[in-house]
Amino acid sequence: MLVFKDITVIVLASICCIVISKESGSTESCIDGPWHKPRPSPEGKDYVECLAWKHNTCCYANLTRELLENEVLGLYNWTYDVCGNISDQCRRYILQEECFYQCEPNVVKWIAPSNDTFVNVPICASYCDAWFDACKNDLTCALNWLTDYDRYPDHGLNKCAVNRPCITFAEMFHNGTGLCNQMWGDAFRYETSSNCMVMDFDQNGPNPNNKVQPS
């Protein structure tokens, strides 16, 4: 997700104006990331991943095809499997986080000064706990996945930093609070109130994140 260290991306210099619909609470603009649309809109049958957002999304169909076929390898030259293959259930949550970053319009309400990411987006405690439960027995060597990996000098793929052994998610993050508050730096925060977001929902229903507002 977001902008990893040692990855240079070109982002637009203009500052996006955030417009929020009074009727739905949803936003009418997207964060200014390298693969984001200027504003959310529906997609068609070639939109094949991140399906919860298909009817109003900040990501293009070709981005979803890339995620389905290669996860984030083609976006960041980055792999989830640094410490061996992670489990399918854990992989799904991590991929959903990428979908959330790329496709969720409402994160613009917490836009960072750089305009290409966000800060302290409230994620529902129940979602964080379920994510931790899905990954707790998988292995990682990074607390902050944005900054704590090194890169191979020849091909640039991410790898464990020196003296950072692979340990379980349970040992690294301890619980859902630690996972949501630390895995992606300050992008997210564990939220116990009902004013919180989820990273997956029924594509045939409304986006529950529309109602969530900065406190």
Steps between C-alpha positions, in 0.01 A plus 500: 500500500590863491852611408774262610851620577735491202204522262477827307164590355380804315189654650306801388598826661151640521311476826171315471188672622301267726128504426264302720144416395249618757259221407728198528802628693722360226779700343522622143879500474785253553842526659773594254686169482687377191222260396191685624222655298437873551152417632308178577274344238348160411692234308385220270554129445878536458525607865612166645636559851407729791140427406344669803578837338395416144199733498694803627876464498818705490692229314496413132411157365855436377629551855264228626625267228857562615408425862317182402786366288810628681388648832731798562811367326447710189407812697782514753734209415390365833389161633291386794703177528829625645490242780356219292155466353237657718168325548210563264287657772775741602583582139138593437497758780826656381371521144177656626709768668651581160151514352395734779793734431451499125120493470328643812382859433438589864865488607542845346339636818828410677732610220864559592690818404665310213150439351593145392419324826308543825556508876315338793204359308282329765468126434235307692640305794312189389662518156849549645447209738380273218800601288736420785330166559539410131873583503614423854682178409659639183855636498634852455826681572367857485295697751438789261461352152558840338842568651650191665589290195825520305537445125714256302765704317467313170124481441366724776248258648428551869677280756553482875729763646822387668439351845125488441401132531168362384256463788126446512253785462392416856853562626545814289164674546353323807137579411270682259586835656870455430436379147278789391699767685846388386503281190451795262659775707251771597260431212242327723383494858307238695155644569261362763209736427249450219657789305737266322579352160537149363715380212243266347121500470214367287535637148122487456434734791596855591853583605490509884805727502297788355359580842839518677629850575816640660447551871 
